[in-house]
Amino acid sequence: MCSGCEKGYIWENESTCTKIVCNDGFFYDDISGKCKACAVGCTKCIDETTCLVCSGTKALLAGACVECEGLEGFEIREGACYEICGDGLHKGMYQCDDGN
């Protein structure tokens, strides 16, 4: 009979391991064994530095929440911040504006 659970799970009712689920804006930290806050502006994350969903006017760019609106060479598509291809600006994410 099993009496312990792997990281990220909690032993319940002396019979089952249940996955620990944190509230929005938090992630489960295996080291501390607690739910910790995501970065500011992030409503769903996998750790302190990797966001999956941003809140408010922020958009996702390489795992971080940024103010994409008005950021030269970028646009918001489906909640994420993308470099605009074909605008002649090379921001390092895509090779469509590198002159080739």
N, C-alpha and C positions, 0 to 999 in steps of 0.2 A: 504494500500500500504506500502510496506517495504522500509525503507530508510537507513538501516544499514546492516552490514554483520558480521558474526561470525569471530573469530580470524583466520588468515591465508587467508582471502579473502578480496578483494577490491571492492568497489561499482563503477560500470562503467555504463556510458550512462544513468544514472538516472533510470536504470531498472534491472540490473543484478549484482549478486555477482560472481566474477571470482577469482578462486584460485590463490594465489601469487606463482609464480614459480621463483626460484633463479637459477642463472647460475651454471654450474659445479664448484665444489669446495666451494659452499656456501649452507647454509640452512636458512630457514625462522625462525626467533626468535620471538615468540609471545609476549614476554615481551617488547622488544625494538621496535617491529613492523618493523624490517629491516632484510635484508639478511646479515648474518655473515659468516665469513670464516670457513671452516672445518679445522681440524688439518692438519699440514704439511704432505704431502704425500697422502692425502685423496682427491679423486675427487668427491665423493658423500657421504653425511652424513645426519643423521637425527638431530644431535645436535653437540655441540663442542667436545664431547667425544665418540660418536658412529659413526664409519665409516661403509659404505656399500660397497664402491669400492675404491681400492688403485691405486696409479699411479706408473709408473716406475717399479723398481725391488721390490717394497714393496708388501707384501701379507697380507691378512686379518687374524688376530688372535684375537678372542674374542672382535671384534668391533674396534680394533686398527690396524694401518698399521705398520708392522715391517719388518725388513730385515730378511726374513726367510732363504734365501740361505746361507748355511754354519752354520746355527743354529743347534747345536747338538740335535738329536732326533726329528727333524721336517723336513717336506718336503712340497713343494708347489704342490697343486692339485687344478685345476680350479680356480686359482687366490687367493686361500686361503692357509694359513699355518696350516698344520695338524701335530699332533704328530704321529710319526711312531710307529705302533703297531708291536710287535714281535722283536724289536731290543734290548730288555732287559733293556731299559732305561724308568724310570717312571717319567714323567714330570708333572703329576697331572691332565691331561685332560681326560685320559681314564684309565680304569682299566685293560687293556689287558696285561700290563707289571708289574703288582703288585705282581707277584709270586704265584697267586692263580690259 
